[in-house]
Amino acid sequence: MHTLASQAQPYFRNYVRSGGKAHRKKQVGRIIKFLDWAEETQRVRTLDGLGKRQVVGFWKAHRGLSDATANKYWLGINKLWQWLGKHHEPPKPIRPKPHESFLPSILESAKTKQKGL
């Protein structure tokens, strides 16, 4: 376990102690993945050093997550924000915009192929 995750360990113990155990353990796992990522790539050494920049960087680095999975990570990060006493919500996941420029050309080529058959 990395430094940030070990600093957050007291929060994890209290969180997993009550409520749905399996769900909370999964949520803690997501929080640990975020903390490990922030420590390795953003060079954050304390929980107080976490901020919007790290969350936005996490979303950019994990654009391939499905909407449901990204929302679960966001809920975990939001819980971490509550534990740390931050007065604002963390940034929501960044959804990539679909590439509209190549879609019409694909549809047009499909139509011409159908006409040729």
N, C-alpha and C positions, 0 to 999 in steps of 0.2 A: 504494500500500500504506500502511496506517495505521501508527501508532506501535507498537502491540502486535505486529502482524504482523512489522514490521521488527526488533523486539527478539527475536522467536522465529526469525528467519532462520537463525542458525547451527544450531539444532536441525533445521530443515527440510532443510538441505543434507546433513547427516550421515544423516538418515533416508531420504531419497530415493536416496542414493548406493548403497545395497545393497538386495537383495531385489527383489520384483515392482514394477517402476517405475510401471506404470499405476495399480495399486492404491494405492501410496504417494502418488502425485501427487494422486489423488482425495481421499485421507485428509488430506493437507496442505491441500487446498482447503477441506474441511469445517472444519478447525481455524481457518483464516484467516477463514472466515465467522463462526465463533463469536467469535473475537477482535475482528473489526470490529464485530460486534453489541454486544459487551461495552463496547467503547470508545465507541461512539456513544450507547448508551442508558443504560449504567451509569456512565459517566464514569470508567472505570478507565484509568489512565495507565501503569502498570507491570505486568509479568507477576506480580510478587509480590502485587499487589492483587487478583488473581483468586481467587475462593473459591466456596463453596457457593451463596452468594446469587446470584452471576452465572449459575451453571449452572441453578439453579431458575428464575430469571427467563427464561433462554433457553428452557427447556422450556415455560413458561407462554406465551411469545410465539410458540412454534412448535408449538402443540398439534395442528395439522393434519397433521403429518408422519406417514407410515405407520410401523408398528412397525419394519419393516426399516430404513427411513431413519433413524429416531430412534436405533436401535441402532448404526448406522454412525457417527452423530455422537457418540454416547456413547463408542464405541471411540476415536475421534479425541481427544475431550476427556480420556479416560483416559490416552492416550499423552502428551498435553500435561502432565497431572498428574505422570506418571513423570519427564518431562524436568525439571520444576520441583522435583522432590524432595519432593512432598507425600506424606505418610504415610497418606493415606486415599484411597479411591476417590471420584470425583465422584458427585453424586446421579444416580440412574437417571432415565430419562424419566418424566414424569407422564402417565399414561394417563387420559383423561377417562372418567368412569363413564357408562354409557348411561342415558338418561332413561327410567326405568321407568314414570313416572306417565302419560305419554301413549300408550305402547305398547298397554296393554289396551283403551283407547278406540278406537284405530285398528283393532285386531283385531275388536272387537265390531261396529264399523260395517261392516267388510268382511263379516262373517257375516250381518248383517241385509240387506245388499245382495244377497248370494247367495241368500237365502231369497226375496227379492222377485222374482228372475228366474225 
